[in-house]
C-alpha cells in the first residue's frame, strides 16, 4: 500500500515529512492515468497540476484557507486528496462524484465550477466576506491562462486592484496563474503572447511572483509559501505542462484534454463499436458543404473548435473560421459585425455557454435583425457532465427574443436542411441539437431550403397528437408504435420550429385529436411545450395539453438514458402520458 492510500484529507498530507511529497505526487499521477485508462473523461488538465495540487494543500490550511478552482477539469487530484479517491472510479455516474466542483459534495469544494473564468470573481467575493467577518484566511483562485481570456476574469482583476487601492477586502486574495499554454485548445489572443501582463497586473495593484516550474516541488513549495505570506492581493505565475507525466498526452495535449478508455502503457484508445457519426460531426460536414458553395459563410467558436466541430470545418476552409477564446459575448457581437457587412457567420457554441451572451444576442443581433446563425451543440441533457453542461434553458430565453427563429432537427438529414435554411434566410436563427450519435439516416445529396415555421406530420391518428421537437421525435415515433399495439391511434408531429410555431398545423391536429402531448429535451418552464400551450389556448381552447420535458430543477450527472427516463421524456413516459389523455 502506498502513501496516497493513507491520505483521507489535507491534514494528513500536511503531517507528512516534506521528502514524502514527491512520492504522493507520483502515486497521484499514476492513479489519474489508471483512472483515465479505465473510464476516460477529462484527463490532461488534472495531470498537469498534480504537483501544484499537492503543494497547494500542503502550504495552505484548507479548508480554513479557501481553494477556488476555475472550471473543474483540473480538480480530480484535488478530489483524491480530499477523501474522494475511491469515488473517482464512479465519477460522472449517478452513484459517483461530479466531474466538476460541487459545494454540496465536499467542504473542500468552496465554489462550484463548470464554466471558465469565474474563479477570481468568486474568490474576491469570498475574501471580502471573510474580511467583513474578521477572519484572516487566504482565498486562492487557481485559474488557467485559457480561463484568463474570459472577460469576467479581467473584470475581477480590475475590481481586485480597486479594492487593494482602497485598502479593502482584496488583502486575502491569492491567485495562482496556471500557465499551461492552453485552455482546451491552444490559447488564442494577445494575452497569451504579451510580455506586458506582469506590468499590467502590478499597475492594478497586484503583486506578481514567479514564474516557477509547476512540476518542481522543491521550487513550487517555497514559491507558494511566499505567495501565502505576501501582502495581498498577489499572483503567482506557475508554468505547467498539460498531460504531464503521460507521454501521449504531453505530445498531443489538445487531443488528450478528454479521452475515452485507453491502454495505460501504449496510450492506444480502445475502439468503441461502430455507429452513426456524432451530431457535431454531421453539423460540421453540413456547414463545410454549404460553405463550398457560399463564400459568405464563416464559422466562429469560443475556444471549443473540437467540441463544436469547427476544427473539422477548418480542414476544408482553413481561412474561414475564428477561435475567439473563452469569450462568448465577444463571439456573438463579432459575428454581428461580420453579418453587418454581408457575411453569414455561424456561431457554434454549446447551449450552456450561449447563456453568457444573452444581452449580445438581444441587443447586437436580434434588435438589428442581423443574419447570425447560432448552432447550439449539446442542447438538452448531456449525461455525465451534469447540471453545469446541460442545455435546458435555450428555448425559454431564445423564444422570448423578437426577430429570432428557433429550430431543432429530428435527424442529421434535417439538420443539413435547417442549417442551409438558416444561412439563406438572412435572419437571426438558432439551431439546437444534442450531444452524442445522430440517428444514422441517409443524407440527401444536397441541402434544401425548408419553409420557416412549418412542421411535419409523420404519422396520422385520431386519438391523441404527439407533438415533439428535435431529438425527442424519435421517442415520440417509438411511443406511437406502442400505443398502436394497444389500440390507440396517435398522430406524430415533428414541430421542427419552436419559434415561429406552425399554428395552423397545431390547431388542425389539436381539434382533430382533442388532446396533445408535447415532448422536448428542455426545461418545462418556458420551453416548447409552454409555447404550444399558449398557442392552443388562443386558437383551440378546448384541446387538452399535456407537456413532457425536464422538470424545474437541476438534473444531476449520470447516464443520459437514465436522465431521459427520470425526466419523463423517453418513449415509455410518452405512452403513459398519451394513455391518460387519449379519447
C-alpha positions as MATLAB code, in Angstrom:
seq = 'XXXXXXXXXXXXXXXXXXXXXXXXXXXXXXXXXXXXXXXXXXXXXXXXXXXXXXXXXXXXXXXXXXXXXXXXXXXXXXXXXXXXXXXXXXXXXXXXXXXXXXXXXXXXXXXXXXXXXXXXXXXXXXXXXXXXXXXXXXXXXXXXXXXXXXXXXXXXXXXXXXXXXXXXXXXXXXXXXXXXXXXXXXXXXXXXXXXXXXXXXXXXXXXXXXXXXXXXXXXXXXXXXXXXXXXXXXXXXXXXXXXXXXXXXXXXXXXXXXXXXXXXXXXXXXXXXXXXXXXXXXXXXXXXXXXXXXXXXXXXXXXXXXXXXXXXXXXXXXXXXXXXXXXXXXXXXXXXXXXXXXXXXXXXXXXXXXXXXXXXXXXXXXXXXXXXXXXXXXXXXXXXXXXXXXXXXXXXXXXXXXXXXXXXXXXXXXXXXXXXXXXXXXXXXXXXXXXXXXXXXXXXXXXXXXXXXXXXXXXXXXXXXXXXXXXXXXXXXXXXXXXXXXXXXXXXXXXXXXXXXXXXXXXXXXXXXXXXXXXXXXXXXXXXXXXXXXXXXXXXXXXXXXXXXXXXXXXXXXXXXXXXXXXXXXXXXXXXXXXXXXX';
ca = [
       0.000    0.000    0.000;
       1.399    3.386   -0.999;
       1.378    6.726    0.758;
      -1.643    8.010   -1.144;
      -3.921    5.312    0.276;
      -3.305    6.693    3.771;
      -4.353   10.246    2.883;
      -8.018   10.947    3.542;
      -7.671   14.689    3.998;
      -5.175   17.527    3.502;
      -4.467   17.464    7.256;
      -2.811   14.069    6.762;
      -0.909   15.410    3.758;
       0.397   18.311    5.843;
       1.541   15.894    8.558;
       3.864   14.037    6.179;
       7.585   14.809    6.042;
       8.460   17.087    3.136;
      10.516   14.397    1.420;
       7.393   12.204    1.131;
       5.539   14.675   -1.096;
       7.265   13.618   -4.302;
       6.013   10.089   -3.677;
       2.479   11.383   -3.121;
       2.635   13.256   -6.423;
       3.997   10.212   -8.253;
       1.264    7.933   -6.906;
      -1.413   10.517   -7.608;
      -0.310   10.825  -11.224;
      -0.268    7.024  -11.600;
      -3.757    6.952  -10.090;
      -5.049    9.532  -12.557;
      -3.548    7.708  -15.540;
      -5.146    4.450  -14.417;
      -8.460    6.219  -13.852;
      -8.399    7.707  -17.340;
      -7.444    4.358  -18.838;
     -10.392    2.637  -17.151;
     -13.206    5.130  -17.626;
     -11.951    8.018  -19.775;
     -13.178   11.541  -19.143;
     -11.335   14.807  -18.557;
      -7.686   13.863  -18.345;
      -4.911   16.212  -19.428;
      -5.694   19.174  -17.184;
      -5.585   17.199  -13.930;
      -2.303   15.519  -14.894;
      -0.807   18.949  -15.455;
      -1.488   20.166  -11.913;
      -0.541   17.123   -9.823;
       2.418   18.768   -8.060;
       0.550   22.064   -7.831;
      -2.428   20.353   -6.169;
      -0.223   18.585   -3.631;
       1.683   21.798   -2.910;
      -1.453   23.936   -2.526;
      -2.962   21.616    0.062;
       0.432   21.372    1.796;
       1.076   25.120    2.035;
      -2.422   26.460    2.594;
      -4.577   25.462    5.555;
      -7.519   24.105    3.579;
     -10.440   24.276    4.142;
      -9.836   27.209    6.516;
      -7.930   28.752    3.649;
     -10.285   28.596    0.703;
      -9.217   26.997   -2.580;
     -11.269   28.060   -5.627;
     -10.583   26.114   -8.824;
     -11.534   27.537  -12.198;
     -13.661   25.268  -14.449;
     -13.056   21.981  -12.617;
     -11.320   19.992  -15.366;
      -8.164   20.102  -13.263;
      -9.728   19.074   -9.954;
      -9.503   15.253   -9.993;
      -6.299   15.323   -7.945;
      -7.919   17.762   -5.526;
     -10.826   15.351   -5.103;
      -8.453   12.442   -4.469;
      -6.668   14.350   -1.693;
      -9.932   15.397   -0.031;
     -11.447   11.994    0.717;
     -12.917   11.098   -2.663;
     -10.193    8.953   -4.195;
     -12.208    5.732   -4.350;
     -15.313    7.554   -5.510;
     -13.472    8.797   -8.594;
     -13.869    5.322  -10.090;
     -17.553    6.277  -10.453;
     -17.026    9.900  -11.480;
     -19.858   11.380  -13.574;
     -22.087    8.394  -12.806;
     -25.273    8.858  -10.836;
     -23.706    6.975   -7.891;
     -20.394    8.845   -8.029;
     -18.923   12.323   -7.690;
     -19.277   15.126  -10.190;
     -16.545   15.726  -12.738;
     -16.501   19.344  -11.600;
     -16.509   21.209   -8.279;
     -19.690   20.942   -6.204;
     -20.280   22.716   -2.907;
     -22.780   20.037   -1.909;
     -20.183   17.314   -2.451;
     -17.409   18.441   -0.124;
     -16.447   21.253    2.216;
     -13.214   21.482    0.238;
     -15.173   22.432   -2.896;
     -15.590   26.031   -1.835;
     -17.255   27.238   -5.021;
     -18.910   25.320   -7.852;
     -17.207   25.468  -11.222;
     -18.099   24.218  -14.680;
     -17.858   27.366  -16.813;
     -14.497   29.083  -17.225;
     -13.335   32.407  -15.879;
     -15.327   32.569  -12.636;
     -12.666   31.778  -10.024;
     -11.183   35.229   -9.427;
     -14.602   36.879   -9.061;
     -15.761   34.201   -6.624;
     -12.507   34.237   -4.658;
     -12.609   38.018   -4.379;
     -16.165   37.885   -3.050;
     -15.221   35.200   -0.534;
     -12.163   37.200    0.562;
     -14.315   40.284    1.127;
     -16.852   38.235    3.115;
     -14.084   36.831    5.330;
     -12.647   40.324    5.877;
     -16.040   41.559    6.997;
     -16.217   38.681    9.488;
     -12.747   39.490   10.806;
     -11.270   36.203    9.525;
      -7.724   36.305    8.146;
      -7.918   33.217    5.885;
      -6.315   33.209    2.460;
      -8.532   32.658   -0.585;
      -6.684   31.097   -3.521;
      -8.073   31.208   -7.060;
      -6.443   28.733   -9.450;
      -7.061   29.923  -12.993;
      -5.535   28.743  -16.264;
      -4.475   31.118  -18.976;
      -7.385   29.891  -21.079;
      -9.793   30.861  -18.314;
      -7.994   34.172  -18.031;
      -9.037   35.045  -21.584;
     -12.608   35.309  -20.303;
     -13.676   38.918  -19.933;
     -15.069   38.165  -16.486;
     -11.553   37.386  -15.217;
     -10.334   40.807  -16.369;
     -13.295   42.466  -14.651;
     -12.452   40.666  -11.415;
      -8.768   41.605  -11.582;
      -9.707   45.227  -12.154;
     -12.018   45.168   -9.126;
      -9.361   43.439   -7.012;
      -6.978   46.263   -7.862;
      -9.591   48.845   -6.932;
     -10.206   47.174   -3.569;
      -6.459   46.910   -2.992;
      -6.003   50.642   -3.557;
      -8.867   51.269   -1.135;
      -7.255   49.017    1.482;
     -10.296   46.737    1.490;
     -11.110   43.047    1.089;
      -8.629   42.061   -1.595;
      -5.877   41.584    1.009;
      -6.813   37.926    1.432;
      -6.890   37.181   -2.295;
      -4.219   34.981   -3.834;
      -4.234   33.976   -7.500;
      -2.325   31.051   -8.978;
      -1.998   31.531  -12.715;
      -1.653   28.018  -14.161;
       0.164   28.753  -17.406;
      -0.007   25.555  -19.459;
      -0.219   27.371  -22.796;
      -3.713   26.011  -23.356;
      -7.263   26.024  -22.111;
      -8.848   23.165  -24.046;
      -7.474   24.191  -27.397;
      -4.293   26.269  -27.684;
      -4.946   29.628  -26.075;
      -5.651   32.422  -28.503;
      -5.361   36.160  -28.224;
      -2.885   38.834  -27.347;
      -2.812   37.887  -23.647;
      -1.024   34.651  -24.498;
       1.702   36.478  -26.431;
       2.168   39.659  -24.478;
       5.076   40.205  -22.125;
       3.282   43.118  -20.505;
       0.833   41.149  -18.373;
       3.044   41.416  -15.290;
       3.321   45.188  -15.569;
      -0.416   45.469  -16.152;
      -1.236   43.412  -13.057;
       1.207   45.424  -10.960;
      -0.359   48.645  -12.243;
      -3.698   47.370  -10.949;
      -2.145   46.923   -7.521;
      -1.465   43.168   -7.521;
       1.914   41.776   -6.520;
       3.243   39.287   -9.070;
       5.581   36.430   -8.113;
       7.249   33.863  -10.319;
       7.327   32.322  -12.794;
       8.034   28.985  -11.182;
       8.165   25.427  -12.543;
       4.856   23.859  -11.543;
       6.310   20.335  -11.634;
       9.302   21.020   -9.348;
       8.123   20.675   -5.768;
      11.439   21.988   -4.438;
      10.773   25.285   -6.215;
       6.997   25.271   -6.008;
       6.616   24.880   -2.241;
       8.659   27.969   -1.278;
       7.011   29.958   -4.075;
       3.570   29.145   -2.680;
       4.762   29.976    0.834;
       5.911   33.355   -0.479;
       2.502   33.824   -2.109;
       0.754   32.911    1.130;
       2.824   35.338    3.194;
       2.967   38.242    0.733;
       0.689   41.238    1.318;
      -2.364   40.650   -0.829;
      -3.696   40.668   -3.388;
      -0.913   38.677   -5.028;
      -0.427   36.474   -8.085;
       1.923   33.533   -8.608;
       2.770   32.606  -12.192;
       3.171   28.811  -12.399;
       4.305   27.107  -15.593;
       2.910   23.613  -16.164;
       2.554   21.109  -18.980;
      -0.907   19.788  -19.736;
      -0.842   15.986  -19.568;
       2.486   15.977  -17.702;
       3.841   12.515  -16.931;
       1.941   10.643  -19.641;
       3.859   10.888  -22.898;
       0.935   10.657  -25.353;
      -0.911   13.437  -23.511;
       2.163   15.652  -23.345;
       2.798   15.287  -27.074;
      -0.839   15.992  -28.010;
      -2.497   17.835  -25.107;
      -5.357   19.053  -27.295;
      -6.451   15.504  -28.161;
      -5.974   14.324  -24.577;
      -7.954   17.080  -22.867;
     -10.644   14.418  -22.574;
     -10.411   10.805  -23.605;
     -12.174    7.511  -23.991;
     -10.656    4.495  -22.154;
      -7.161    3.569  -23.336;
      -4.209    1.277  -22.720;
      -2.201    2.912  -19.898;
       1.123    1.740  -21.318;
       0.776    2.431  -25.035;
      -1.868    5.144  -24.884;
      -3.841    3.392  -27.630;
      -7.518    4.148  -27.184;
      -9.987    1.308  -27.006;
     -12.200    1.085  -30.053;
     -15.889    1.596  -29.496;
     -18.498   -0.191  -31.552;
     -19.149    1.343  -34.944;
     -22.218    3.536  -35.110;
     -23.630    6.687  -36.645;
     -21.479    9.820  -36.699;
     -21.992   12.366  -33.958;
     -24.402   15.257  -34.303;
     -21.352   17.511  -34.050;
     -19.620   15.842  -36.998;
     -22.813   15.958  -39.056;
     -23.170   19.671  -38.350;
     -19.545   20.388  -39.258;
     -19.752   18.437  -42.515;
     -23.015   20.117  -43.489;
     -21.562   23.547  -42.736;
     -18.456   22.807  -44.802;
     -20.596   21.620  -47.733;
     -22.721   24.766  -47.629;
     -19.571   26.896  -47.390;
     -18.193   25.166  -50.505;
     -20.911   26.969  -52.447;
     -21.363   30.152  -50.423;
     -18.264   32.214  -49.769;
     -20.173   34.417  -47.314;
     -20.158   31.625  -44.728;
     -17.656   31.881  -41.872;
     -17.527   29.878  -38.635;
     -16.865   31.112  -35.101;
     -16.126   29.161  -31.924;
     -15.335   30.251  -28.365;
     -12.305   28.069  -27.520;
     -14.097   24.832  -28.483;
     -13.047   24.006  -32.062;
     -13.053   20.263  -31.412;
     -16.184   20.141  -29.265;
     -18.218   22.127  -31.792;
     -16.752   20.560  -34.943;
     -15.230   23.807  -36.202;
     -11.818   22.120  -36.422;
     -13.413   19.666  -38.849;
     -14.872   22.568  -40.857;
     -11.467   24.275  -40.800;
      -9.788   21.390  -42.618;
     -11.858   22.261  -45.690;
     -11.942   26.015  -45.113;
      -8.774   26.938  -43.204;
      -9.151   30.689  -43.762;
     -12.833   30.961  -42.870;
     -13.002   30.196  -39.171;
     -12.270   32.098  -35.969;
     -11.495   30.870  -32.464;
     -12.049   33.889  -30.232;
     -11.100   32.219  -26.937;
     -13.371   31.802  -23.936;
     -15.302   34.911  -24.894;
     -18.881   34.099  -25.828;
     -20.051   37.702  -25.515;
     -17.377   38.869  -27.925;
     -18.060   35.918  -30.247;
     -21.689   36.971  -30.706;
     -21.014   40.662  -31.306;
     -18.018   39.851  -33.523;
     -20.398   37.693  -35.568;
     -22.866   40.581  -35.669;
     -20.175   42.832  -37.096;
     -19.378   40.315  -39.820;
     -23.076   39.965  -40.601;
     -23.475   43.743  -40.824;
     -21.048   43.694  -43.759;
     -22.753   40.930  -45.700;
     -21.194   37.746  -44.338;
     -23.142   34.784  -42.967;
     -21.439   33.934  -39.670;
     -22.284   30.677  -37.911;
     -21.576   30.862  -34.174;
     -21.039   27.303  -32.901;
     -21.381   27.392  -29.118;
     -22.607   24.839  -26.590;
     -26.126   25.640  -25.446;
     -24.985   26.052  -21.838;
     -22.273   28.548  -22.803;
     -24.509   30.687  -25.004;
     -26.259   31.763  -21.795;
     -23.259   34.007  -21.185;
     -24.074   36.117  -24.239;
     -27.787   36.740  -23.806;
     -27.591   40.528  -23.972;
     -25.436   40.398  -27.097;
     -27.983   38.138  -28.820;
     -30.739   40.608  -27.969;
     -29.011   43.947  -28.484;
     -26.396   43.262  -31.144;
     -28.073   40.583  -33.279;
     -31.857   40.372  -32.933;
     -32.590   44.069  -32.447;
     -30.641   44.857  -35.616;
     -32.038   41.814  -37.459;
     -28.560   40.663  -38.431;
     -28.191   37.241  -40.101;
     -26.187   35.410  -37.452;
     -26.781   31.662  -37.115;
     -26.333   30.142  -33.659;
     -25.506   26.426  -33.770;
     -26.270   25.188  -30.259;
     -24.425   21.934  -29.687;
     -25.094   19.885  -26.510;
     -28.698   21.096  -26.362;
     -30.708   19.031  -23.892;
     -29.496   16.551  -21.292;
     -25.808   15.723  -21.745;
     -25.167   12.865  -19.309;
     -22.023   12.754  -17.198;
     -21.062   16.421  -17.328;
     -24.204   17.192  -15.378;
     -26.024   20.405  -14.473;
     -23.299   22.849  -15.461;
     -23.364   21.494  -19.012;
     -26.978   20.533  -19.713;
     -28.550   22.717  -22.394;
     -32.011   23.085  -20.865;
     -32.654   26.825  -20.946;
     -32.064   27.943  -24.532;
     -35.611   27.555  -25.844;
     -37.018   29.548  -22.938;
     -34.748   32.539  -23.320;
     -34.403   32.470  -27.106;
     -38.109   32.261  -27.913;
     -38.621   35.410  -25.845;
     -36.428   37.422  -28.245;
     -38.169   39.184  -31.154;
     -36.908   38.554  -34.712;
     -35.201   35.270  -33.769;
     -36.082   31.945  -35.416;
     -35.534   28.835  -33.261;
     -35.493   25.280  -34.635;
     -34.322   21.746  -33.846;
     -33.754   18.894  -36.341;
     -35.041   15.375  -35.690;
     -32.120   13.763  -37.560;
     -28.907   14.605  -39.394;
     -30.611   14.887  -42.777;
     -32.978   17.518  -41.445;
     -30.037   19.192  -39.724;
     -28.355   19.919  -43.054;
     -31.621   21.277  -44.483;
     -32.314   23.511  -41.478;
     -28.727   24.772  -41.458;
     -28.981   25.709  -45.130;
     -32.341   27.351  -44.434;
     -30.880   29.332  -41.544;
     -27.925   30.616  -43.556;
     -30.020   31.528  -46.579;
     -32.825   33.154  -44.579;
     -30.975   36.373  -43.858;
     -32.463   36.340  -40.344;
     -31.165   35.756  -36.817;
     -31.529   31.999  -36.434;
     -30.833   29.426  -33.703;
     -30.495   25.709  -34.412;
     -30.190   23.330  -31.446;
     -29.026   19.704  -31.498;
     -27.949   17.196  -28.832;
     -24.740   15.540  -27.760;
     -23.947   12.041  -28.960;
     -24.521    9.937  -32.064;
     -27.035   11.057  -34.651;
     -29.740    8.682  -35.892;
     -27.819    7.211  -38.817;
     -30.314    8.159  -41.526;
     -29.348    8.539  -45.166;
     -28.472   12.051  -46.284;
     -29.965   13.766  -49.301;
     -27.217   14.639  -51.789;
     -27.765   18.381  -51.341;
     -29.141   20.544  -48.528;
     -32.501   22.053  -49.387;
     -34.445   25.001  -48.030;
     -37.410   24.358  -45.724;
     -40.374   26.606  -45.026;
     -39.712   28.538  -41.826;
     -42.305   27.855  -39.148;
     -43.742   24.736  -40.773;
     -43.894   21.385  -39.022;
     -44.450   17.931  -40.496;
     -46.937   15.159  -39.731;
     -45.039   11.866  -39.615;
     -47.946    9.623  -38.626;
     -51.723   10.076  -38.700;
     -54.118    9.138  -35.902;
     -57.291   10.478  -34.286;
     -56.945    9.601  -30.597;
     -54.028   11.769  -29.449;
     -51.381   14.007  -31.027;
     -47.735   13.630  -30.015;
     -46.019   16.912  -30.889;
     -42.258   16.582  -30.470;
     -39.264   18.798  -31.120;
     -35.789   17.809  -32.239;
     -34.199   14.811  -30.562;
     -37.472   13.723  -28.907;
     -39.189   12.982  -32.227;
     -37.628    9.510  -32.312;
     -39.059    8.710  -28.867;
     -42.472   10.011  -29.953;
     -42.421    7.734  -33.010;
     -41.496    4.757  -30.815;
     -44.294    5.652  -28.402;
     -46.799    5.778  -31.267;
     -45.879    2.210  -32.228;
     -46.512    1.019  -28.669;
     -49.782    2.925  -28.499;
     -50.925    1.418  -31.799;
     -50.379   -2.057  -30.380;
     -52.683   -1.040  -27.515;
     -55.379    0.256  -29.827;
     -54.595    3.962  -29.527;
     -54.028    5.791  -32.802;
     -51.575    8.638  -32.391;
     -50.669   11.458  -34.726;
     -46.943   12.223  -34.562;
     -45.856   15.762  -35.413;
     -42.278   16.897  -35.884;
     -42.646   20.566  -34.962;
     -39.179   21.484  -36.321;
     -39.608   25.050  -35.097;
     -40.090   26.323  -31.565;
     -40.429   29.821  -32.980;
     -42.385   30.567  -35.064;
     -44.724   27.659  -34.344;
     -46.854   26.104  -37.061;
     -50.108   27.479  -35.652;
     -52.267   26.080  -38.449;
     -50.883   22.567  -38.030;
     -51.199   22.650  -34.235;
     -54.783   23.846  -34.464;
     -55.607   21.145  -37.013;
     -54.219   18.176  -35.073;
     -55.401   19.554  -31.738;
     -59.012   19.909  -32.880;
     -58.993   16.518  -34.588;
     -57.489   14.577  -31.693;
     -58.791   16.624  -28.783;
     -55.594   16.017  -26.814;
     -51.953   16.929  -27.394;
     -48.815   15.656  -25.672;
     -45.745   17.839  -26.237;
     -42.250   16.421  -25.821;
     -38.962   18.304  -25.544;
     -35.400   17.736  -24.327;
     -35.509   21.042  -22.465;
     -36.812   22.518  -19.244;
     -40.589   22.638  -18.948;
     -40.571   26.202  -17.656;
     -40.968   28.483  -20.651;
     -39.985   25.853  -23.192;
     -41.510   24.355  -26.327;
     -44.497   22.854  -24.516;
     -45.285   26.205  -22.959;
     -45.261   27.785  -26.416;
     -47.672   25.132  -27.741;
     -49.928   25.527  -24.708;
     -50.053   29.302  -25.169;
     -50.879   28.884  -28.852;
     -53.623   26.289  -28.427;
     -55.183   28.256  -25.583;
     -55.676   31.050  -28.119;
     -56.691   29.128  -31.263;
     -58.200   25.870  -29.918;
     -59.067   26.440  -26.250;
     -60.877   23.123  -25.757;
     -57.814   20.987  -26.528;
     -56.211   19.235  -23.564;
     -52.423   19.673  -23.494;
     -50.008   17.523  -21.501;
     -46.412   18.792  -21.509;
     -43.422   16.460  -21.137;
     -39.994   17.930  -20.517;
     -37.285   18.294  -17.924;
     -38.751   19.332  -14.547;
     -37.882   22.638  -12.914;
     -34.768   21.502  -11.076;
     -31.089   20.971  -11.855;
     -30.534   17.426  -13.137;
     -27.520   15.647  -11.676;
     -24.816   13.862  -13.654;
     -25.361   10.307  -14.874;
     -26.184    8.274  -17.954;
     -28.212   10.264  -20.478;
     -30.735    7.444  -20.951;
     -31.306    7.389  -17.194;
     -31.751   11.155  -17.291;
     -34.374   10.891  -20.052;
     -36.288    8.281  -18.034;
     -36.089   10.365  -14.864;
     -37.260   13.462  -16.736;
     -40.144   11.532  -18.290;
     -39.305   12.167  -21.943;
     -38.497    8.613  -23.049;
     -40.914    6.515  -25.119;
     -42.409    4.732  -22.091;
     -43.190    8.046  -20.403;
     -44.779    9.395  -23.577;
     -47.003    6.300  -23.748;
     -48.198    6.804  -20.165;
     -48.991   10.466  -20.781;
     -50.803    9.694  -24.036;
     -52.915    6.962  -22.438;
     -54.092    9.398  -19.775;
     -55.366   11.989  -22.252;
     -56.331    9.944  -25.339;
     -60.026    9.831  -26.153;
];
